[in-house]
Amino acid sequence: MKSRIRMLLAPVLTIVMMTACGQEPELIQFRKSIDEFCTKVSEIDTAINSIDAQASDATAQLLSCLDELDMVFKSFAGLDFPEEFDYLEALADESSEYMTEAVSSYHMAYSNNSYNEYTAEYAKENYSRAYKRVQIIIAFLHGDVPDDADLTVEHSDHNDAPDNS
């Protein structure tokens, strides 16, 4: 998880640092919002990793962190992407939907003072799908085209847009 966060933060911080004077305020605010998203995700990740698994309230702490993460992803999906990155908004929406499903499933996996391995595995898959979409978005924002077998890029006159059919 920590390496995933580092992979997310490095390109974003580079983008933010390269923000030049004279750029459009909308783009500057967008980059700031992306940086805040990645920072918040990193903070939640740190909180999750610091939970004492032996503590009597470990499950409650985990689920609380996941609820917060869900809200952060919903805010991310609500961002108004600048025109040159409009093609990424659908991925942000998908990322949020997958995170919401993951968090809901984790709540079910730990319900009734028990643990359901199959529901937890389903939650983990959705969690991974949410982060995969964020990684793709970050790559495009960084100017890279992700090398992913599940990603098709359509070229248009204005930008490259992912097609996740």
Secondary structure as UniProt FT lines:
FT   HELIX           2..17
FT   TURN            21..22
FT   HELIX           25..49
FT   TURN            53..54
FT   TURN            56..57
FT   HELIX           58..77
FT   HELIX           83..88
FT   HELIX           89..109
FT   HELIX           111..113
FT   HELIX           117..141
FT   TURN            142..143
FT   TURN            149..150
FT   STRAND          152..155
FT   STRAND          160..163
//
